[in-house]
Amino acid sequence: MSPARREVECERRTRTGVDPSPLYRRAAVARFSPSPPAPGEAEEAWRELARVRREIRRGTPRRRRLLAAVGIALPVRDTVG
């Protein structure tokens, strides 16, 4: 893995608190593998996706989830120089 890619993944884990690399690995194997996936591989991929979604949901504040459910975006608060 290249250093730049490692840095991007580390930043993603820091920002979200979730490590999506196992899910990405399964998706890449499913998409680009020359042979068909092993029996049970699809179920494992779906379980991994559910795990990642649960982790993201747990880390997201309730207010933000409720506003996203009704389609209201939170205002972006940036600091000035």
N, CA, C and O atoms as CSV, one atom per row, in Angstrom:
chain,resi,resn,atom,element,x,y,z
A,1,MET,N,N,0.852,-1.174,0.000
A,1,MET,CA,C,0.000,0.000,0.000
A,1,MET,C,C,0.898,1.238,0.000
A,1,MET,O,O,1.884,1.306,0.735
A,2,SER,N,N,0.546,2.193,-0.822
A,2,SER,CA,C,1.354,3.394,-0.930
A,2,SER,C,C,1.193,4.274,0.315
A,2,SER,O,O,0.161,4.216,0.984
A,3,PRO,N,N,2.198,5.081,0.624
A,3,PRO,CA,C,2.101,5.965,1.791
A,3,PRO,C,C,0.942,6.956,1.690
A,3,PRO,O,O,0.304,7.271,2.695
A,4,ALA,N,N,0.671,7.444,0.487
A,4,ALA,CA,C,-0.434,8.397,0.319
A,4,ALA,C,C,-1.773,7.734,0.629
A,4,ALA,O,O,-2.636,8.332,1.273
A,5,ARG,N,N,-1.940,6.504,0.171
A,5,ARG,CA,C,-3.189,5.785,0.426
A,5,ARG,C,C,-3.341,5.487,1.916
A,5,ARG,O,O,-4.433,5.607,2.471
A,6,ARG,N,N,-2.239,5.098,2.560
A,6,ARG,CA,C,-2.263,4.848,4.003
A,6,ARG,C,C,-2.689,6.101,4.760
A,6,ARG,O,O,-3.462,6.033,5.716
A,7,GLU,N,N,-2.179,7.231,4.321
A,7,GLU,CA,C,-2.508,8.509,4.971
A,7,GLU,C,C,-3.989,8.845,4.807
A,7,GLU,O,O,-4.625,9.316,5.750
A,8,VAL,N,N,-4.540,8.606,3.619
A,8,VAL,CA,C,-5.963,8.863,3.377
A,8,VAL,C,C,-6.818,7.956,4.256
A,8,VAL,O,O,-7.795,8.411,4.852
A,9,GLU,N,N,-6.457,6.677,4.340
A,9,GLU,CA,C,-7.226,5.753,5.175
A,9,GLU,C,C,-7.130,6.120,6.651
A,9,GLU,O,O,-8.115,6.016,7.383
A,10,CYS,N,N,-5.964,6.543,7.086
A,10,CYS,CA,C,-5.791,6.951,8.478
A,10,CYS,C,C,-6.647,8.184,8.776
A,10,CYS,O,O,-7.271,8.263,9.834
A,11,GLU,N,N,-6.679,9.135,7.859
A,11,GLU,CA,C,-7.498,10.345,8.046
A,11,GLU,C,C,-8.972,9.981,8.095
A,11,GLU,O,O,-9.721,10.544,8.894
A,12,ARG,N,N,-9.401,9.044,7.251
A,12,ARG,CA,C,-10.791,8.614,7.225
A,12,ARG,C,C,-11.174,7.949,8.549
A,12,ARG,O,O,-12.246,8.209,9.095
A,13,ARG,N,N,-10.294,7.096,9.055
A,13,ARG,CA,C,-10.563,6.443,10.341
A,13,ARG,C,C,-10.617,7.460,11.462
A,13,ARG,O,O,-11.455,7.348,12.357
A,14,THR,N,N,-9.734,8.453,11.428
A,14,THR,CA,C,-9.707,9.484,12.463
A,14,THR,C,C,-10.982,10.319,12.418
A,14,THR,O,O,-11.562,10.619,13.462
A,15,ARG,N,N,-11.419,10.692,11.232
A,15,ARG,CA,C,-12.599,11.552,11.081
A,15,ARG,C,C,-13.886,10.831,11.450
A,15,ARG,O,O,-14.744,11.409,12.117
A,16,THR,N,N,-14.034,9.595,11.034
A,16,THR,CA,C,-15.298,8.885,11.251
A,16,THR,C,C,-15.261,7.918,12.428
A,16,THR,O,O,-16.309,7.561,12.967
A,17,GLY,N,N,-14.081,7.496,12.829
A,17,GLY,CA,C,-13.970,6.503,13.880
A,17,GLY,C,C,-14.268,5.098,13.389
A,17,GLY,O,O,-14.430,4.182,14.195
A,18,VAL,N,N,-14.342,4.917,12.082
A,18,VAL,CA,C,-14.681,3.620,11.486
A,18,VAL,C,C,-13.570,3.215,10.529
A,18,VAL,O,O,-13.053,4.042,9.777
A,19,ASP,N,N,-13.208,1.941,10.563
A,19,ASP,CA,C,-12.208,1.415,9.635
A,19,ASP,C,C,-12.919,0.653,8.518
A,19,ASP,O,O,-13.322,-0.493,8.716
A,20,PRO,N,N,-13.079,1.278,7.339
A,20,PRO,CA,C,-13.804,0.619,6.249
A,20,PRO,C,C,-12.933,-0.292,5.388
A,20,PRO,O,O,-13.434,-0.872,4.425
A,21,SER,N,N,-11.649,-0.437,5.703
A,21,SER,CA,C,-10.755,-1.193,4.817
A,21,SER,C,C,-11.178,-2.645,4.614
A,21,SER,O,O,-11.040,-3.137,3.494
A,22,PRO,N,N,-11.695,-3.380,5.636
A,22,PRO,CA,C,-12.148,-4.748,5.333
A,22,PRO,C,C,-13.292,-4.776,4.309
A,22,PRO,O,O,-13.350,-5.666,3.460
A,23,LEU,N,N,-14.185,-3.809,4.395
A,23,LEU,CA,C,-15.283,-3.737,3.432
A,23,LEU,C,C,-14.751,-3.420,2.034
A,23,LEU,O,O,-15.185,-4.030,1.057
A,24,TYR,N,N,-13.821,-2.478,1.932
A,24,TYR,CA,C,-13.233,-2.141,0.636
A,24,TYR,C,C,-12.503,-3.343,0.047
A,24,TYR,O,O,-12.574,-3.591,-1.157
A,25,ARG,N,N,-11.798,-4.092,0.904
A,25,ARG,CA,C,-11.066,-5.269,0.438
A,25,ARG,C,C,-12.036,-6.304,-0.133
A,25,ARG,O,O,-11.788,-6.869,-1.198
A,26,ARG,N,N,-13.141,-6.551,0.575
A,26,ARG,CA,C,-14.133,-7.519,0.088
A,26,ARG,C,C,-14.753,-7.052,-1.232
A,26,ARG,O,O,-14.962,-7.858,-2.139
A,27,ALA,N,N,-15.042,-5.768,-1.339
A,27,ALA,CA,C,-15.634,-5.236,-2.569
A,27,ALA,C,C,-14.658,-5.371,-3.743
A,27,ALA,O,O,-15.062,-5.716,-4.853
A,28,ALA,N,N,-13.386,-5.101,-3.492
A,28,ALA,CA,C,-12.393,-5.213,-4.565
A,28,ALA,C,C,-12.245,-6.659,-5.027
A,28,ALA,O,O,-12.145,-6.921,-6.226
A,29,VAL,N,N,-12.231,-7.594,-4.086
A,29,VAL,CA,C,-12.117,-9.007,-4.452
A,29,VAL,C,C,-13.351,-9.446,-5.228
A,29,VAL,O,O,-13.239,-10.158,-6.226
A,30,ALA,N,N,-14.527,-9.025,-4.773
A,30,ALA,CA,C,-15.759,-9.408,-5.469
A,30,ALA,C,C,-15.796,-8.841,-6.885
A,30,ALA,O,O,-16.280,-9.498,-7.807
A,31,ARG,N,N,-15.289,-7.636,-7.055
A,31,ARG,CA,C,-15.374,-6.977,-8.356
A,31,ARG,C,C,-14.276,-7.417,-9.321
A,31,ARG,O,O,-14.540,-7.631,-10.504
A,32,PHE,N,N,-13.050,-7.552,-8.825
A,32,PHE,CA,C,-11.921,-7.732,-9.723
A,32,PHE,C,C,-11.275,-9.113,-9.669
A,32,PHE,O,O,-10.302,-9.353,-10.383
A,33,SER,N,N,-11.776,-10.012,-8.859
A,33,SER,CA,C,-11.198,-11.349,-8.770
A,33,SER,C,C,-11.485,-12.127,-10.051
A,33,SER,O,O,-12.598,-12.063,-10.574
A,34,PRO,N,N,-10.486,-12.869,-10.568
A,34,PRO,CA,C,-10.719,-13.629,-11.795
A,34,PRO,C,C,-11.635,-14.836,-11.585
A,34,PRO,O,O,-12.244,-15.331,-12.534
A,35,SER,N,N,-11.729,-15.305,-10.344
A,35,SER,CA,C,-12.583,-16.467,-10.074
A,35,SER,C,C,-13.818,-16.032,-9.279
A,35,SER,O,O,-13.810,-14.974,-8.651
A,36,PRO,N,N,-14.863,-16.834,-9.305
A,36,PRO,CA,C,-16.056,-16.487,-8.531
A,36,PRO,C,C,-15.758,-16.513,-7.033
A,36,PRO,O,O,-14.863,-17.236,-6.596
A,37,PRO,N,N,-16.492,-15.742,-6.251
A,37,PRO,CA,C,-16.240,-15.715,-4.808
A,37,PRO,C,C,-16.552,-17.062,-4.162
A,37,PRO,O,O,-17.338,-17.854,-4.682
A,38,ALA,N,N,-15.928,-17.295,-3.038
A,38,ALA,CA,C,-16.132,-18.543,-2.293
A,38,ALA,C,C,-17.547,-18.583,-1.728
A,38,ALA,O,O,-18.166,-17.536,-1.536
A,39,PRO,N,N,-18.064,-19.775,-1.460
A,39,PRO,CA,C,-19.399,-19.866,-0.852
A,39,PRO,C,C,-19.436,-19.123,0.488
A,39,PRO,O,O,-18.533,-19.261,1.313
A,40,GLY,N,N,-20.480,-18.348,0.682
A,40,GLY,CA,C,-20.627,-17.594,1.917
A,40,GLY,C,C,-19.961,-16.228,1.905
A,40,GLY,O,O,-20.131,-15.450,2.844
A,41,GLU,N,N,-19.212,-15.927,0.864
A,41,GLU,CA,C,-18.505,-14.651,0.791
A,41,GLU,C,C,-19.474,-13.476,0.687
A,41,GLU,O,O,-19.234,-12.421,1.274
A,42,ALA,N,N,-20.553,-13.650,-0.049
A,42,ALA,CA,C,-21.539,-12.566,-0.188
A,42,ALA,C,C,-22.185,-12.244,1.156
A,42,ALA,O,O,-22.376,-11.075,1.490
A,43,GLU,N,N,-22.519,-13.273,1.923
A,43,GLU,CA,C,-23.121,-13.037,3.242
A,43,GLU,C,C,-22.163,-12.305,4.160
A,43,GLU,O,O,-22.570,-11.417,4.910
A,44,GLU,N,N,-20.880,-12.675,4.103
A,44,GLU,CA,C,-19.877,-12.001,4.929
A,44,GLU,C,C,-19.736,-10.533,4.526
A,44,GLU,O,O,-19.578,-9.663,5.382
A,45,ALA,N,N,-19.794,-10.264,3.231
A,45,ALA,CA,C,-19.699,-8.876,2.762
A,45,ALA,C,C,-20.881,-8.056,3.256
A,45,ALA,O,O,-20.705,-6.914,3.682
A,46,TRP,N,N,-22.088,-8.625,3.205
A,46,TRP,CA,C,-23.271,-7.911,3.694
A,46,TRP,C,C,-23.174,-7.665,5.196
A,46,TRP,O,O,-23.564,-6.601,5.677
A,47,ARG,N,N,-22.656,-8.645,5.940
A,47,ARG,CA,C,-22.473,-8.454,7.390
A,47,ARG,C,C,-21.469,-7.350,7.674
A,47,ARG,O,O,-21.659,-6.549,8.589
A,48,GLU,N,N,-20.403,-7.310,6.890
A,48,GLU,CA,C,-19.382,-6.273,7.064
A,48,GLU,C,C,-19.977,-4.894,6.775
A,48,GLU,O,O,-19.704,-3.937,7.499
A,49,LEU,N,N,-20.782,-4.793,5.726
A,49,LEU,CA,C,-21.436,-3.523,5.410
A,49,LEU,C,C,-22.359,-3.096,6.550
A,49,LEU,O,O,-22.380,-1.921,6.919
A,50,ALA,N,N,-23.110,-4.021,7.102
A,50,ALA,CA,C,-23.997,-3.708,8.223
A,50,ALA,C,C,-23.196,-3.247,9.438
A,50,ALA,O,O,-23.615,-2.332,10.146
A,51,ARG,N,N,-22.050,-3.872,9.680
A,51,ARG,CA,C,-21.194,-3.473,10.803
A,51,ARG,C,C,-20.692,-2.047,10.641
A,51,ARG,O,O,-20.722,-1.260,11.587
A,52,VAL,N,N,-20.224,-1.714,9.424
A,52,VAL,CA,C,-19.716,-0.364,9.165
A,52,VAL,C,C,-20.842,0.662,9.336
A,52,VAL,O,O,-20.633,1.713,9.942
A,53,ARG,N,N,-22.027,0.363,8.809
A,53,ARG,CA,C,-23.157,1.283,8.953
A,53,ARG,C,C,-23.537,1.485,10.420
A,53,ARG,O,O,-23.833,2.605,10.837
A,54,ARG,N,N,-23.531,0.401,11.205
A,54,ARG,CA,C,-23.841,0.512,12.637
A,54,ARG,C,C,-22.835,1.399,13.348
A,54,ARG,O,O,-23.211,2.244,14.161
A,55,GLU,N,N,-21.551,1.208,13.043
A,55,GLU,CA,C,-20.518,2.027,13.671
A,55,GLU,C,C,-20.684,3.496,13.320
A,55,GLU,O,O,-20.537,4.361,14.183
A,56,ILE,N,N,-20.989,3.787,12.059
A,56,ILE,CA,C,-21.194,5.179,11.650
A,56,ILE,C,C,-22.414,5.754,12.350
A,56,ILE,O,O,-22.381,6.885,12.837
A,57,ARG,N,N,-23.490,4.980,12.401
A,57,ARG,CA,C,-24.721,5.429,13.046
A,57,ARG,C,C,-24.486,5.737,14.523
A,57,ARG,O,O,-24.962,6.750,15.035
A,58,ARG,N,N,-23.755,4.864,15.199
A,58,ARG,CA,C,-23.478,5.072,16.628
A,58,ARG,C,C,-22.648,6.316,16.865
A,58,ARG,O,O,-22.800,6.978,17.892
A,59,GLY,N,N,-21.774,6.642,15.929
A,59,GLY,CA,C,-20.904,7.806,16.093
A,59,GLY,C,C,-21.516,9.113,15.648
A,59,GLY,O,O,-20.930,10.173,15.870
A,60,THR,N,N,-22.676,9.064,15.027
A,60,THR,CA,C,-23.321,10.274,14.534
A,60,THR,C,C,-24.346,10.763,15.560
A,60,THR,O,O,-25.172,9.974,16.019
A,61,PRO,N,N,-24.308,12.033,15.923
A,61,PRO,CA,C,-25.267,12.552,16.896
A,61,PRO,C,C,-26.714,12.380,16.420
A,61,PRO,O,O,-26.999,12.446,15.224
A,62,ARG,N,N,-27.604,12.163,17.362
A,62,ARG,CA,C,-29.017,11.922,17.056
A,62,ARG,C,C,-29.626,13.076,16.252
A,62,ARG,O,O,-30.365,12.845,15.296
A,63,ARG,N,N,-29.318,14.308,16.638
A,63,ARG,CA,C,-29.878,15.476,15.923
A,63,ARG,C,C,-29.492,15.454,14.447
A,63,ARG,O,O,-30.321,15.711,13.574
A,64,ARG,N,N,-28.245,15.148,14.184
A,64,ARG,CA,C,-27.774,15.111,12.796
A,64,ARG,C,C,-28.468,14.001,12.010
A,64,ARG,O,O,-28.828,14.202,10.850
A,65,ARG,N,N,-28.664,12.821,12.632
A,65,ARG,CA,C,-29.367,11.727,11.957
A,65,ARG,C,C,-30.811,12.102,11.661
A,65,ARG,O,O,-31.317,11.808,10.578
A,66,LEU,N,N,-31.482,12.751,12.614
A,66,LEU,CA,C,-32.875,13.144,12.400
A,66,LEU,C,C,-32.998,14.177,11.276
A,66,LEU,O,O,-33.880,14.074,10.424
A,67,LEU,N,N,-32.118,15.162,11.281
A,67,LEU,CA,C,-32.160,16.171,10.219
A,67,LEU,C,C,-31.861,15.554,8.847
A,67,LEU,O,O,-32.471,15.931,7.846
A,68,ALA,N,N,-30.930,14.616,8.809
A,68,ALA,CA,C,-30.607,13.950,7.542
A,68,ALA,C,C,-31.784,13.110,7.061
A,68,ALA,O,O,-32.021,13.002,5.857
A,69,ALA,N,N,-32.526,12.514,7.998
A,69,ALA,CA,C,-33.672,11.678,7.621
A,69,ALA,C,C,-34.763,12.490,6.943
A,69,ALA,O,O,-35.454,11.982,6.059
A,70,VAL,N,N,-34.927,13.750,7.346
A,70,VAL,CA,C,-35.951,14.592,6.721
A,70,VAL,C,C,-35.380,15.470,5.613
A,70,VAL,O,O,-36.109,16.246,4.996
A,71,GLY,N,N,-34.073,15.348,5.358
A,71,GLY,CA,C,-33.471,16.048,4.230
A,71,GLY,C,C,-33.017,17.457,4.517
A,71,GLY,O,O,-32.884,18.260,3.594
A,72,ILE,N,N,-32.776,17.778,5.778
A,72,ILE,CA,C,-32.301,19.124,6.129
A,72,ILE,C,C,-30.811,19.044,6.411
A,72,ILE,O,O,-30.379,18.262,7.258
A,73,ALA,N,N,-30.029,19.842,5.713
A,73,ALA,CA,C,-28.582,19.834,5.918
A,73,ALA,C,C,-28.215,20.805,7.026
A,73,ALA,O,O,-28.768,21.901,7.112
A,74,LEU,N,N,-27.288,20.402,7.866
A,74,LEU,CA,C,-26.783,21.295,8.899
A,74,LEU,C,C,-25.920,22.365,8.262
A,74,LEU,O,O,-25.219,22.086,7.289
A,75,PRO,N,N,-25.950,23.578,8.782
A,75,PRO,CA,C,-25.072,24.613,8.219
A,75,PRO,C,C,-23.610,24.274,8.522
A,75,PRO,O,O,-23.291,23.752,9.590
A,76,VAL,N,N,-22.739,24.574,7.577
A,76,VAL,CA,C,-21.326,24.329,7.757
A,76,VAL,C,C,-20.740,25.493,8.540
A,76,VAL,O,O,-20.907,26.656,8.173
A,77,ARG,N,N,-20.060,25.163,9.612
A,77,ARG,CA,C,-19.450,26.212,10.446
A,77,ARG,C,C,-17.941,26.173,10.266
A,77,ARG,O,O,-17.255,25.310,10.815
A,78,ASP,N,N,-17.448,27.102,9.506
A,78,ASP,CA,C,-16.001,27.219,9.301
A,78,ASP,C,C,-15.475,28.366,10.127
A,78,ASP,O,O,-16.187,29.330,10.407
A,79,THR,N,N,-14.223,28.251,10.511
A,79,THR,CA,C,-13.611,29.361,11.238
A,79,THR,C,C,-12.969,30.310,10.238
A,79,THR,O,O,-12.563,29.907,9.149
A,80,VAL,N,N,-12.887,31.541,10.615
A,80,VAL,CA,C,-12.303,32.552,9.742
A,80,VAL,C,C,-10.863,32.793,10.198
A,80,VAL,O,O,-10.584,33.029,11.374
A,81,GLY,N,N,-9.957,32.722,9.209
A,81,GLY,CA,C,-8.550,32.945,9.317
A,81,GLY,C,C,-7.919,33.140,10.575
A,81,GLY,O,O,-6.704,33.330,10.633
